């Protein structure tokens, strides 16, 4: 795996990030996700958003989902729509639902 990372395999970087996320080792998780982002794999932004969503750190969650959406990852709009639904912010929910479809 480390050889794949050295060769620039961003999918393995995200796998390592996921592994350390599940181990609740933030520094290593963030390191591997940031490596993937720097190499253009913006799915790592979704992974960071999901991490913060699970931790109920919603301001950080929004930041990463907005960043992912800016990079063209439409799934981020869906995640934001779900979040705004739970907050009963229906105009925001509708906005991001329309982006997601």
C-alpha positions in Angstrom: 0.0 0.0 0.0 2.7 2.4 0.9 4.3 1.9 -2.6 1.0 2.7 -4.2 0.9 5.9 -2.2 4.4 6.8 -3.3 3.3 6.2 -6.9 0.4 8.7 -6.4 -2.6 6.3 -6.0 -5.1 8.6 -4.5 -7.6 5.8 -3.9 -5.2 4.1 -1.5 -4.7 7.5 0.2 -8.4 7.7 0.8 -8.4 4.0 2.0 -5.7 4.9 4.5 -7.7 8.0 5.6 -10.8 5.8 6.1 -8.8 3.3 8.1 -7.5 6.0 10.4 -10.9 7.6 10.6 -12.3 4.3 11.9 -9.4 4.2 14.4 -10.3 7.8 15.4 -6.7 8.9 14.7 -7.4 12.4 13.3 -3.9 13.5 12.4 -3.1 10.5 10.2 -6.7 10.5 8.8 -6.4 14.1 7.8 -2.9 13.6 6.4 -4.0 11.0 3.9 -7.1 12.8 2.9 -5.2 16.0 2.3 -2.7 14.1 0.2 -5.5 12.8 -2.0 -7.1 16.3 -2.2 -3.7 17.8 -3.3 -3.5 15.2 -6.0 -7.0 16.1 -7.3 -9.1 13.3 -5.7 -11.9 15.5 -4.3 -13.8 12.5 -2.9 -11.5 13.0 0.1 -13.5 16.2 0.8 -16.6 14.1 1.1 -14.8 11.8 3.5 -13.8 14.7 5.7 -17.4 16.1 5.5 -18.7 12.7 6.6 -16.2 12.5 9.4 -17.3 15.8 10.8 -20.9 14.9 10.3 -20.5 11.8 12.4 -18.7 14.0 15.1 -21.6 16.5 15.0 -19.2 19.3 14.1 -21.6 20.7 11.6 -19.7 23.9 10.7 -16.7 21.8 9.6 -19.0 19.4 7.8 -20.6 22.2 5.8 -17.2 23.5 4.9 -16.0 20.2 3.4 -19.3 19.5 1.7 -19.3 23.0 0.2 -15.7 22.5 -1.0 -16.7 19.1 -2.5 -19.7 20.7 -4.3 -17.4 23.4 -5.7 -15.3 20.7 -7.1 -18.3 19.1 -8.9 -19.1 16.3 -6.5 -22.9 16.4 -6.6 -23.3 13.9 -3.7 -22.3 16.8 -1.5 -25.5 18.6 -2.4 -27.5 15.6 -1.3 -25.7 15.4 2.0 -26.3 19.1 2.6 -30.0 18.7 1.7 -30.3 16.0 4.3 -28.6 18.2 6.9 -30.8 21.1 6.2 -33.9 18.9 6.4 -32.9 17.9 10.0 -32.5 21.6 10.9 -35.9 22.3 9.3 -34.4 24.8 7.0 -36.6 23.8 4.1 -35.6 26.6 1.7 -31.9 25.5 2.0 -33.0 21.8 1.7 -34.9 22.5 -1.5 -32.0 24.5 -2.9 -29.5 21.6 -2.5 -32.1 19.0 -3.5 -32.5 20.8 -6.8 -28.7 20.9 -7.3 -28.5 17.2 -6.5 -30.9 16.2 -9.3 
